[in-house]
C-alpha cells in the first residue's frame, strides 16, 4: 500500500466513496502531484501552466474542487475555475482553450471532479493532459507521487492565479454555428437526471430548432428523481413515458456528468450503446462512400457482433477494444479512427469533432441524423435504422457482485471450468477473446464476462440467434460464476 487512498486510484480515473476513499485532503495532494507529474512531460515553467477545473452536481464536489485548486496553485501553477459544468466542457477546454484576458496561451490539462453515474455517496476525478485522458499507467504514477508529497509538509511556493470563467456560452455558440437550425420540426424529450446536462442541453437543442420537453434539468447532488445512469433500464421509466405521451420523435437521457448518452426511440424503447453507435457509424460511413477511404470505428468487447459485422459489410472497418473510455480514446488515436463508442453510452466523434466523449454533442448528431431522414420521409422513425439487429437476441448487461480482490481468482477459476468442460454452454465454441475478460464466441452469438473498471462487479452480456439460446448462455454463466464467487468468499472468511 502506497497511501491510505490506494483504493481510489482505478484504471481510468480516481473514484470512491466520499469520506472514506475520497477526501479533501486527498484532492489537495492530487492537485500538487498532478502538477509535479505533468512538469515531467512539459517544457514549460510551472508558472506558465494553466489547468481548468470543473465539477458535477454532487453535494461534496464543491469542497473537493476547492481543495484541488488549492493544491494546484500551491505549486505556482494557474487555474481556470469553470464551476459546475458537464465533464465534456472540461475536455473541450483542454482542446479549444478559454477566452480569458490573463497571459494564457493554452490550457495544459483539465481536472473534472465527478463520479459520473455512481450513486450520490461517491465522488471521483477525471484528468487530462494535452487533450488526452490519463489512464492506468499515468494514474499509477500519480499515486506514487501522491505518496511522496503527502509525507512532507512544506510551505506553498509563490501561489498561482485562479480565474473564474463560464465556458458554456462559448460552447453553445460554437454548436449553434456547427448545426444551425437542424432540429426544426423535431420534438424531443431531454432527461438530465439532475446532473450537469440540464445547464447546457435543453437550451442548446431549442436553439437548434427542436421543441424540447425537459425532465429533471435542475442540478441536485442527491439525485432525487432517479439514479443518473441511462444504461440502467430502471432509470428510464419517466423519459420513456414522456416520449410516448408527448408523441416525441425520440428522447435523450444523460448520466450524472453528461459524457454518456441514452436514446429512447419513438415507441418508448431504449437503445443499447451498440445500437446507438451503429446509427452514428452508418451515417458517417455514408459520407465516405466513393472516397477510397475505409472509415474506422472502434468499439468494445461487450458490443453485439451485429455492430462489427454491419460496419464491415457497409464500407467501414470495425475494431474491437477493451472496455473503458481511456482505452477507446487511445485506440482511436493509434489507428486514426473517425468514431468510437461503448455499451454504456460513451460516444467519441473524431468526425467533425475532437474525439472525446460528449453526450451533449452526441445529442446534436442524433438530432441531425433524424432530421435528415425526416426531410426525406416525414413519417420516419429512428428505430427504422436498427433493422440489422432484428435477427438476433441480445441480453441486457448483467451485473454480478464480486469483491475487487477476488475478481482475478474468480475469472481464473471460471476459465479452468470452461477448459475442463468445453460443452458447458451446449454450443460449439468458435473462439475465446481475452482482450478484456473472456468473450466466448459461438456461431451467431457470444457469452461475455469481464471485470468492471469502476465497481466491485462483473459485467456479463449474451447474444444468440434465438431468445432461448441467449437465456441458456446467461443461465449457465450466471450460475457458474455465482457458485465460484460464493466458494471464494467462503475460503477467505
C-alpha positions in Angstrom: 0.0 0.0 0.0 1.4 3.4 -1.0 -1.2 5.6 0.7 -4.4 5.3 2.7 -6.2 6.3 -0.6 -4.9 3.5 -2.8 -8.3 2.0 -3.4 -9.5 5.3 -5.1 -7.0 5.0 -7.9 -8.6 3.0 -10.7 -7.7 2.3 -14.4 -9.4 5.3 -15.9 -9.8 7.8 -13.0 -9.9 8.4 -9.3 -13.2 7.1 -7.8 -14.6 6.1 -4.4 -17.0 6.8 -1.5 -16.7 10.3 -0.2 -15.4 10.5 3.4 -13.8 7.0 3.0 -11.8 6.7 -0.2 -12.3 10.3 -1.4 -11.4 13.3 0.9 -10.5 17.0 0.6 -7.0 16.1 1.9 -6.5 13.6 -0.9 -7.6 16.2 -3.5 -5.2 18.8 -2.2 -2.3 16.3 -2.6 -3.6 15.2 -6.0 -3.6 18.8 -7.1 0.1 19.2 -6.1 1.0 15.8 -7.5 -0.7 16.3 -10.8 1.4 19.5 -11.5 4.5 17.6 -10.5 3.6 14.8 -12.9 2.9 17.0 -15.9 6.1 19.0 -15.4 7.9 15.8 -16.3 6.1 15.9 -19.6 6.1 19.6 -20.3 8.9 22.0 -21.3 7.1 24.9 -19.5 7.9 26.6 -16.3 5.4 25.8 -13.6 4.2 29.5 -13.5 3.2 29.2 -17.2 0.9 26.2 -16.7 -2.9 26.7 -16.8 -5.3 24.0 -15.7 -9.1 24.1 -15.9 -11.2 22.6 -13.1 -14.9 21.9 -13.2 -17.2 19.8 -11.1 -20.5 17.9 -11.2 -23.6 18.5 -9.1 -22.7 16.2 -6.1 -23.1 17.7 -2.7 -19.3 17.3 -1.9 -18.0 18.3 -5.4 -17.6 22.0 -4.5 -15.4 21.4 -1.4 -13.4 18.8 -3.2 -12.9 21.2 -6.1 -11.8 23.9 -3.8 -9.2 21.6 -2.2 -8.0 20.5 -5.6 -7.5 24.1 -6.7 -5.6 24.9 -3.5 -3.2 22.0 -4.2 -2.6 23.2 -7.8 -1.9 26.8 -7.1 0.3 25.9 -4.1 2.8 24.8 -6.7 2.7 28.1 -8.6 0.6 26.8 -11.5 -2.6 28.6 -12.5 -6.3 27.5 -12.6 -9.3 28.5 -14.6 -12.3 27.5 -12.5 -15.1 26.5 -14.8 -17.5 25.9 -11.9 -20.4 23.4 -12.3 -20.3 22.1 -15.8 -20.5 18.8 -17.8 -17.4 16.7 -18.0 -17.2 17.3 -21.8 -16.8 21.1 -21.1 -13.7 20.2 -19.2 -12.4 18.1 -22.1 -13.4 20.9 -24.5 -11.4 23.5 -22.5 -8.2 21.4 -22.9 -8.7 21.2 -26.7 -10.2 24.5 -27.6 -8.9 26.7 -24.8 -10.7 29.5 -22.9 -11.1 33.2 -23.7 -9.6 34.9 -20.6 -7.6 38.1 -20.5 -4.7 36.6 -18.5 -1.5 35.5 -20.1 -2.9 32.1 -21.0 -1.8 30.8 -24.4 -3.4 27.4 -23.9 -4.9 25.0 -21.4 -2.4 22.3 -20.4 -4.8 20.0 -18.7 -8.3 19.6 -17.3 -9.3 18.2 -13.9 -13.0 17.2 -13.5 -14.5 16.4 -10.1 -17.1 13.8 -10.8 -18.2 10.2 -10.1 -20.2 10.1 -13.3 -23.1 7.7 -12.9 -22.3 6.4 -9.4 -24.7 6.9 -6.5 -24.6 10.2 -4.6 -22.2 9.0 -1.9 -19.5 8.5 -4.5 -17.1 11.1 -6.0 -14.1 11.0 -8.2 -11.7 12.8 -10.5 -11.1 12.6 -14.3 -7.8 14.1 -15.5 -6.5 15.1 -18.9 -3.1 16.4 -20.1 -2.5 17.8 -23.5 -6.0 16.7 -24.6 -5.6 13.1 -23.6 -7.2 11.3 -20.6 -4.9 10.0 -18.0 -5.4 6.2 -18.0 -4.0 3.3 -15.9 -0.2 3.9 -16.2 -0.1 7.6 -15.5 -2.7 7.3 -12.8 -0.4 4.8 -11.0 2.5 7.2 -11.5 0.3 9.9 -9.9 -0.4 7.6 -7.0 3.3 7.2 -6.3 3.8 11.0 -6.4 0.8 11.5 -4.0 2.5 9.0 -1.6 5.7 11.1 -1.7 4.0 14.5 -1.5 1.6 13.6 1.3 4.5 12.6 3.6 6.1 16.1 3.6 4.7 19.3 5.0 6.0 22.3 3.0 5.0 25.9 2.7 3.4 26.7 -0.7 5.6 28.2 -3.4 4.5 31.5 -4.9 0.8 31.0 -5.4 -0.6 30.6 -8.9 -3.6 32.5 -10.2 -7.3 31.5 -10.1 -9.6 32.9 -12.7 -13.3 32.0 -12.8 -14.8 31.5 -16.3 -18.1 30.2 -17.7 -17.3 28.3 -20.9 -20.8 27.1 -21.5 -21.9 30.1 -23.5 -18.9 29.8 -25.8 -19.5 26.1 -26.3 -23.2 26.7 -27.1 -22.4 29.4 -29.6 -20.0 27.0 -31.4 -22.6 24.3 -31.5 -25.2 26.7 -32.9 -22.7 27.6 -35.7 -22.0 23.9 -36.5 -25.6 22.7 -36.6 -27.7 25.8 -37.4 -31.5 25.1 -37.2 -31.1 21.4 -37.9 -33.7 20.4 -35.3 -36.6 22.4 -36.8 -39.8 20.3 -36.7 -38.4 17.8 -34.2 -39.9 17.2 -30.8 -37.6 15.6 -28.2 -37.6 14.8 -24.5 -34.4 15.5 -22.5 -33.8 13.9 -19.1 -30.8 15.4 -17.4 -31.3 13.3 -14.2 -30.5 16.3 -12.0 -26.9 16.1 -13.3 -24.9 18.6 -15.3 -26.7 18.1 -18.7 -29.5 20.5 -17.7 -27.3 23.5 -17.6 -26.4 23.1 -21.3 -28.5 20.7 -23.4 -32.2 21.9 -23.2 -31.4 25.4 -24.2 -28.9 24.3 -26.9 -31.4 21.9 -28.5 -34.0 24.6 -28.5 -31.5 26.9 -30.2 -31.1 24.2 -32.9 -34.9 24.4 -33.6 -36.2 21.5 -31.5 -39.3 21.5 -29.4 -37.8 20.3 -26.0 -39.7 18.7 -23.2 -37.5 18.8 -20.1 -37.2 16.3 -17.3 -35.0 17.0 -14.2 -32.9 19.8 -15.5 -32.1 21.3 -12.1 -28.7 20.1 -10.8 -29.2 18.3 -7.5 -26.4 16.1 -6.0 -28.9 13.9 -4.1 -30.4 12.8 -7.5 -33.9 12.9 -6.0 -35.8 11.6 -9.1 -33.7 8.7 -10.3 -30.2 7.4 -10.5 -28.2 9.2 -13.2 -27.4 6.2 -15.3 -29.0 5.9 -18.8 -27.7 2.4 -19.3 -29.8 1.2 -16.3 -33.3 0.5 -17.6 -34.8 1.3 -14.2 -33.7 5.0 -14.6 -35.6 5.4 -17.9 -39.2 4.9 -16.9 -40.0 8.6 -16.8 -38.4 9.5 -20.1 -40.0 6.5 -21.9 -43.4 7.5 -20.7 -42.8 11.2 -21.7 -41.7 10.3 -25.2 -44.8 8.2 -25.8 -47.2 10.6 -24.1 -46.0 13.6 -26.0 -45.6 11.8 -29.3 -41.9 12.9 -29.4 -39.5 11.8 -32.2 -37.1 10.4 -29.6 -35.7 11.1 -26.1 -32.2 11.9 -24.8 -31.0 10.8 -21.4 -27.8 11.9 -19.7 -25.7 10.4 -16.9 -24.5 12.5 -14.0 -21.7 14.3 -15.7 -23.1 14.3 -19.3 -20.4 12.2 -21.0 -22.8 9.3 -21.6 -26.0 9.4 -23.6 -29.0 7.2 -23.8 -31.5 7.4 -26.7 -35.2 6.4 -26.4 -37.0 5.7 -29.7 -40.5 6.9 -30.6 -42.1 3.8 -29.2 -40.5 4.4 -25.8 -37.8 1.7 -26.2 -34.2 2.4 -25.1 -31.3 1.7 -27.3 -28.2 -0.2 -26.1 -24.9 1.5 -26.8 -24.0 -0.7 -29.7 -27.3 0.1 -31.5 -26.7 3.8 -30.9 -23.2 3.5 -32.2 -24.3 1.7 -35.4 -26.7 4.6 -36.2 -23.8 7.1 -35.9 -21.4 4.8 -37.8 -23.7 4.2 -40.8 -24.3 8.0 -41.1 -20.5 8.7 -41.1 -19.7 5.7 -43.5 -22.2 7.2 -46.0 -20.1 10.3 -46.3 -17.0 8.3 -47.2 -18.6 6.2 -50.0 -16.6 6.6 -53.2 -13.7 8.3 -51.5 -11.5 5.2 -51.4 -11.1 5.6 -47.6 -12.3 3.0 -45.2 -13.6 4.8 -42.1 -12.5 3.1 -38.9 -14.8 2.6 -35.9 -13.7 1.4 -32.5 -15.9 -0.3 -30.0 -15.6 -2.7 -27.1 -15.9 -6.4 -26.2 -19.5 -6.0 -24.8 -21.0 -4.9 -28.1 -23.1 -7.0 -30.4 -21.4 -8.9 -33.2 -24.1 -7.2 -35.4 -22.3 -3.9 -34.9 -18.9 -5.1 -36.1 -20.3 -7.2 -39.0 -22.6 -4.4 -40.3 -19.9 -1.8 -40.2 -17.5 -4.1 -42.1 -20.2 -5.0 -44.6 -21.3 -1.4 -45.3 -17.9 0.1 -46.1 -16.3 0.7 -42.8 -13.7 -1.1 -40.6 -14.7 -2.1 -37.1 -12.1 -2.7 -34.4 -12.7 -4.4 -31.1 -11.1 -2.8 -28.0 -11.0 -3.1 -24.2 -13.9 -1.5 -22.3 -13.1 1.9 -20.9 -13.2 5.4 -22.3 -9.4 5.8 -21.9 -8.7 2.6 -23.8 -11.0 3.6 -26.6 -9.7 7.1 -27.0 -6.1 5.7 -27.1 -7.0 3.1 -29.7 -8.8 5.7 -31.8 -5.7 7.9 -31.8 -3.5 5.0 -32.6 -5.4 3.9 -35.8 -6.9 7.3 -36.7 -10.5 6.2 -36.2 -13.4 8.5 -37.0 -15.7 7.2 -34.3 -15.7 5.1 -31.2 -18.1 4.1 -28.5 -19.1 1.6 -25.8 -22.2 -0.1 -24.5 -22.5 2.4 -21.6 -23.3 5.3 -24.0 -19.8 6.9 -24.3 -19.6 8.0 -27.9 -16.4 9.6 -29.3 -16.6 11.6 -32.5 -13.4 12.4 -34.4 -15.5 13.1 -37.5 -16.1 16.9 -37.4 -15.2 16.9 -33.6 -12.3 16.3 -31.3 -12.5 12.6 -30.4 -13.7 12.9 -26.7 -17.0 11.6 -25.3 -19.5 14.5 -25.2 -23.1 13.4 -24.8 -24.5 16.9 -25.4 -22.7 16.9 -28.8 -23.8 13.3 -29.5 -27.4 14.5 -28.9 -26.8 17.2 -31.6 -25.6 14.5 -34.0 -28.7 12.4 -33.4 -30.9 15.4 -34.0 -29.1 15.9 -37.3 -29.5 12.3 -38.4 -33.2 12.1 -37.6 -33.9 15.4 -39.2 -32.1 14.4 -42.4 -34.2 11.2 -42.6 -37.5 13.1 -41.8 -36.8 15.6 -44.6 -36.8 12.6 -47.0 -39.8 10.9 -45.3 -41.9 12.8 -42.8 -43.1 9.6 -41.1 -39.6 8.3 -40.5 -38.9 6.8 -37.0 -35.4 6.5 -35.6 -36.0 2.8 -34.8 -36.0 2.1 -38.5 -32.3 2.4 -38.5 -31.9 -0.7 -36.3 -33.1 -3.3 -38.8 -29.7 -5.2 -38.7 -30.4 -6.1 -35.1 -33.8 -7.8 -35.8 -32.3 -11.2 -36.5 -30.5 -11.7 -33.1 -31.4 -11.7 -29.4 -29.2 -9.8 -27.0 -29.4 -9.7 -23.2 -29.3 -6.6 -21.1 -26.0 -6.1 -19.3 -26.0 -8.4 -16.3 -24.0 -7.3 -13.2 -22.8 -9.8 -10.6 -21.4 -8.6 -7.4 -17.8 -9.7 -6.6 -15.2 -8.0 -4.3 -12.5 -6.4 -6.3 -9.8 -8.5 -4.6 -11.5 -11.8 -5.7 -12.2 -10.9 -9.4 -8.9 -12.2 -10.8 -9.3 -15.5 -8.9 -12.9 -16.0 -9.9 -12.1 -15.3 -13.6 -9.2 -17.8 -13.5 -11.4 -20.5 -11.9 -14.2 -19.9 -14.5 -11.7 -20.3 -17.3 -10.5 -23.5 -15.8 -14.0 -24.9 -15.5 -14.6 -24.0 -19.2 -11.3 -25.7 -20.2 -12.5 -28.8 -18.4 -15.9 -28.7 -20.0 -15.9 -27.1 -23.4 -19.5 -28.1 -23.9 -20.6 -26.1 -20.8 -22.9 -23.9 -22.9 -24.2 -26.7 -25.1 -22.8 -24.9 -28.1 -19.6 -25.2 -30.1 -17.0 -22.6 -29.2 -15.6 -20.9 -32.2 -13.2 -18.5 -30.4 -12.3 -17.1 -27.0 -11.3 -13.5 -27.0 -9.3 -12.5 -23.9 -8.8 -8.8 -24.8 -10.9 -7.8 -21.8 -12.1 -10.6 -19.6 -13.5 -13.5 -21.7 -15.7 -13.2 -24.8 -16.7 -16.8 -25.7 -17.8 -16.8 -29.3 -20.3 -19.2 -30.8 -21.9 -19.5 -34.2 -24.2 -16.4 -34.2 -23.6 -15.4 -30.6 -21.3 -15.0 -27.6 -21.1 -15.0 -23.8 -19.0 -12.4 -22.1 -17.6 -11.9 -18.6 -15.4 -9.0 -17.7 -14.3 -7.0 -14.6 -15.9 -3.6 -14.1 -13.3 -0.9 -14.0 -15.2 1.2 -11.5 -17.3 -1.0 -9.3 -17.0 -4.4 -7.4 -18.9 -6.3 -10.0 -18.5 -8.5 -13.1 -20.4 -7.3 -16.2 -21.9 -10.1 -18.4 -23.6 -10.0 -21.7 -25.0 -12.6 -24.1 -26.2 -12.8 -27.7 -27.6 -15.7 -29.8 -29.8 -16.5 -32.8 -32.8 -17.3 -30.6 -34.1 -16.0 -27.3 -34.0 -19.5 -25.7 -30.3 -19.9 -26.6 -29.5 -16.4 -25.3 -31.2 -17.2 -22.0 -29.3 -20.6 -21.9 -26.0 -18.8 -22.2 -27.0 -16.4 -19.5 -28.2 -19.0 -17.0 -25.1 -21.2 -17.4 -22.7 -18.4 -16.9 -24.5 -16.6 -14.1 -25.0 -19.8 -12.1 -21.4 -20.9 -12.6 -19.9 -17.6 -11.7 -22.1 -17.1 -8.7 -21.0 -20.5 -7.4 -17.3 -19.6 -7.8 -17.7 -16.2 -6.1 -19.5 -17.8 -3.1 -16.8 -20.5 -2.8 -14.1 -17.9 -2.9 -15.8 -15.8 -0.3 -16.2 -18.8 2.0 -12.5 -19.6 1.7 -11.5 -16.0 2.5 -13.7 -16.0 5.6 
